Amino acid sequence: MAKESQFAETIVSSSMRIDGELKSQGNISIDGIVSGKVHTSHDLTIGPNAQIDADLIAANAEIAGTVKGNIVAKGSVVIMETGKVIGNISCSALGIREGAYFSGACKMAEPKATENLGS
């Protein structure tokens, strides 16, 4: 999940619209309109005013706006109370807060087997 202490290197404000592909090696925060594809190797935060019609790829994602597209995260995806996701999610951990909306399928990575503690 995105940590508040880490600042977003790329910000798409509520007055912005992007059509196409958005790629970054740092954290991304989106509160505007994006159509196409969003890819970051770090954390992705979708704000409550965001309208996303794109596939998302990130290390971790926090969704508080509307996403129509598939989400792939190496770590966690959290859909906040105001979040709406219409699409499939692939992640290691999924959190859906009360009031959130999710329509799609979720595939989670299987936890790594722990060694037998009884030996």
N, C-alpha and C positions, 0 to 999 in steps of 0.2 A: 504494500500500500504506500502511496505517496506520503513522504514525511514532510511536515510543515516547515521544518528547518531547512529543507532543500528548496531553493528558489527555482522558478521556471525560467529556463533560458530562452524559450520561445513562447510568446504569448499571442493568442488570437483573441482580441477583445470583442465585446458584444457588438461593436459597430463594424466589424470586419466580416468579409465573405471570401472564402478560398475555394476555387474550383480546380481540382487537379491533385497532385501528390505533395504531401507535406512530410519531409524527412528531417530528422534531427538526431544528433548524438547525445543530446541533453534532455532535460525535463521539458515537457510541453504542457501548457495550460490553454484550454480552448473554452471561450465563452461566446463565440460567434457562430457563424454558419460555415460548415466545411462539407464539400462534396468531392468524392474521389477516394483517396487512401491516406492514412496517417501512420507513420512508422517512426518509432524512437527506440533506442536501446536502453532508455531509462524510464522514468515514471511519466504517466499521462494522466492529467486531471481534466475532466469534462465538467465545466461549470453549469449551474442551473439554467442559464439562458441559452446554452449551446443547442444547436440543431445540426446533428451529424448524419450525413448520408454517405457513409464510407466504411471500409474495413479498417480496423485498428490493430496495430501490432505494437506491443510495449513490454517492458519488464514487469510493470504493475500498472493497474488502471483503477481510477476512482471515477465513477459516473454519477453526476448529479443532474445532467440534462438528458436530451433525447438522442439515442443512437439507433440508426437503422443500418445495420451491417454486422459483420462478424467481428468478434474480438478474440485475439490471440495474445496471451500474456504468459511469460515464463513463471511469474510469481502469482500474485493475487489480483482478483477483480472484485471490487466492492461497488454494488449498486446502492446509492444513497436513497434517502426517503423521497427525494424529488426526481430520482432517476427513472428512465424508461429505456429498455433495451429490446429491440426487435431484431433478433439474429442469434446466431450460435456463438457460444463462448467456449474457448479452450484455455484452461489455466491449471495451476497447481492448487489454488485455494479460492473459494467463491464465498462472498458475503452478500446477502440481500437484506437490506434494512426494511423494517415495516413501513408500508406505504409505497415501496418501489414496485415497478412493473417489469416483468421479464417474460418474453414470449420467444421460445426457441429451445435449442438443445444445449446441454453443457457436457463437455468431455473434460474430466479432470485427470491430471497425471497421478498415477498410483504412487502412494508414499513408498519410499525406499524401505525395504525390509530391515528390521532391527535385528541385531544379533540375539541369540537365545540368552536371556538373562539368568536362566535357571542353572546353567552349567558352571 
